[in-house]
Amino acid sequence: MIANRQINPRPINARRYAMLLAKALPAVIETEEENERMLAAVEPLFDKGPSRTPEEDKLFKLMVHLIQDFEDQHYDLDATTPLDILRHLMEVRNVKPRDLWEIFGAKGITSEVLSGKRAIRQDAREKASEVF
């Protein structure tokens, strides 16, 4: 049995990786401002998905690890509801309720979801994940 060993990892070009590190300046996150900076820096790499270069992928994993460490220490995500997460995403991305009508299917349903009267269905969660 092979334990936690990557078979044929993609080779990393040290020079390219060093250039990415110098630009992103990843470091242990200690403040909310640093976390926001790291989130903004990781977003373009996230958007690239499987088309990331090996160097970008290594940087992406490092930055995600740093973000997760900070958020595990500072946020009680177990107490967070899907509605709390949706409201937060709406706030940080400046999304208005009318922007969600297509996700929930109607203005009235959107209103009920945002007021907590209706749960967020799985299909709406999947659509929302594409938007956010």
C-alpha positions as CSV (number, residue, x, y, z in Angstrom):
1,M,0.0,0.0,0.0
2,I,1.3,3.5,-0.9
3,A,0.5,6.0,1.8
4,N,0.1,9.7,0.7
5,R,2.6,9.5,-2.0
6,Q,2.0,11.4,-5.2
7,I,2.8,9.4,-8.3
8,N,4.6,11.3,-11.1
9,P,4.2,14.8,-9.6
10,R,4.4,17.6,-12.2
11,P,7.9,19.1,-12.1
12,I,8.3,22.6,-10.7
13,N,10.5,25.2,-12.4
14,A,12.2,26.8,-9.4
15,R,12.8,30.1,-11.2
16,R,9.1,30.5,-12.3
17,Y,7.9,29.5,-8.8
18,A,10.3,32.0,-7.2
19,M,8.9,34.8,-9.4
20,L,5.3,33.9,-8.4
21,L,6.3,33.8,-4.7
22,A,8.0,37.2,-5.0
23,K,4.8,38.7,-6.6
24,A,2.3,37.1,-4.2
25,L,4.4,37.3,-1.0
26,P,2.5,34.6,0.8
27,A,3.1,34.6,4.6
28,V,1.4,33.5,7.8
29,I,-1.9,35.5,7.9
30,E,-2.3,37.4,11.2
31,T,-5.0,40.0,10.4
32,E,-8.3,40.3,8.6
33,E,-6.6,42.7,6.1
34,E,-3.9,40.2,5.3
35,N,-6.6,37.5,4.9
36,E,-8.5,39.7,2.4
37,R,-5.3,40.4,0.5
38,M,-4.6,36.7,0.3
39,L,-8.1,35.9,-0.8
40,A,-7.9,38.5,-3.6
41,A,-4.5,37.0,-4.7
42,V,-5.8,33.4,-4.7
43,E,-8.9,34.2,-6.7
44,P,-7.3,34.4,-10.2
45,L,-5.5,31.1,-9.5
46,F,-8.8,29.5,-8.4
47,D,-10.4,30.7,-11.6
48,K,-7.7,29.1,-13.7
49,G,-8.7,25.7,-12.3
50,P,-7.0,22.8,-14.0
51,S,-5.2,25.1,-16.5
52,R,-2.8,26.3,-13.7
53,T,0.8,25.7,-14.3
54,P,2.6,23.4,-11.9
55,E,4.2,26.5,-10.3
56,E,0.8,28.2,-10.0
57,D,-0.7,25.1,-8.6
58,K,1.9,24.9,-5.9
59,L,1.4,28.5,-5.0
60,F,-2.3,28.1,-5.0
61,K,-2.1,25.2,-2.5
62,L,0.2,27.2,-0.3
63,M,-2.1,30.2,-0.3
64,V,-5.2,28.1,0.4
65,H,-3.4,26.4,3.3
66,L,-2.5,29.8,4.8
67,I,-6.1,31.0,4.4
68,Q,-7.5,27.9,5.9
69,D,-5.2,28.1,8.9
70,F,-6.2,31.7,9.6
71,E,-9.9,31.0,9.1
72,D,-9.8,27.9,11.3
73,Q,-8.4,30.0,14.1
74,H,-10.6,33.0,13.7
75,Y,-14.0,31.9,12.4
76,D,-16.4,29.4,13.8
77,L,-17.5,27.9,10.5
78,D,-19.4,25.1,12.2
79,A,-21.9,27.7,13.5
80,T,-22.3,29.3,10.1
81,T,-25.5,28.6,8.2
82,P,-25.8,28.5,4.4
83,L,-27.8,31.7,4.7
84,D,-25.0,33.4,6.7
85,I,-22.5,32.4,4.0
86,L,-24.8,33.7,1.2
87,R,-25.3,37.0,3.0
88,H,-21.5,37.3,3.5
89,L,-20.8,36.6,-0.2
90,M,-23.5,39.1,-1.3
91,E,-21.9,41.7,0.9
92,V,-18.3,41.2,-0.2
93,R,-19.2,40.9,-3.9
94,N,-21.8,43.7,-3.8
95,V,-24.6,41.4,-5.0
96,K,-28.2,42.6,-4.7
97,P,-31.2,40.4,-4.1
98,R,-32.4,41.0,-7.6
99,D,-29.2,39.4,-8.8
100,L,-30.3,36.2,-7.2
101,W,-33.7,35.9,-8.8
102,E,-32.4,33.6,-11.5
103,I,-30.8,31.4,-8.9
104,F,-33.9,30.9,-6.8
105,G,-36.4,31.1,-9.7
106,A,-38.4,34.1,-8.6
107,K,-38.4,37.3,-6.7
108,G,-40.7,36.0,-4.0
109,I,-38.6,32.9,-3.3
110,T,-35.4,35.0,-3.2
111,S,-37.1,37.2,-0.6
112,E,-38.2,34.2,1.5
113,V,-34.7,32.7,1.4
114,L,-33.0,35.9,2.4
115,S,-35.5,36.5,5.3
116,G,-34.9,32.9,6.6
117,K,-38.4,31.7,5.9
118,R,-37.3,29.2,3.2
119,A,-34.2,27.0,3.2
120,I,-31.7,27.1,0.3
121,R,-32.4,24.1,-1.9
122,Q,-29.5,22.0,-3.2
123,D,-30.0,23.0,-6.8
124,A,-30.0,26.7,-5.8
125,R,-26.7,26.1,-3.8
126,E,-25.2,24.6,-6.9
127,K,-26.3,27.6,-9.1
128,A,-25.0,30.0,-6.4
129,S,-21.6,28.3,-6.3
130,E,-21.3,29.1,-10.1
131,V,-22.1,32.7,-9.4
132,F,-19.8,33.1,-6.4
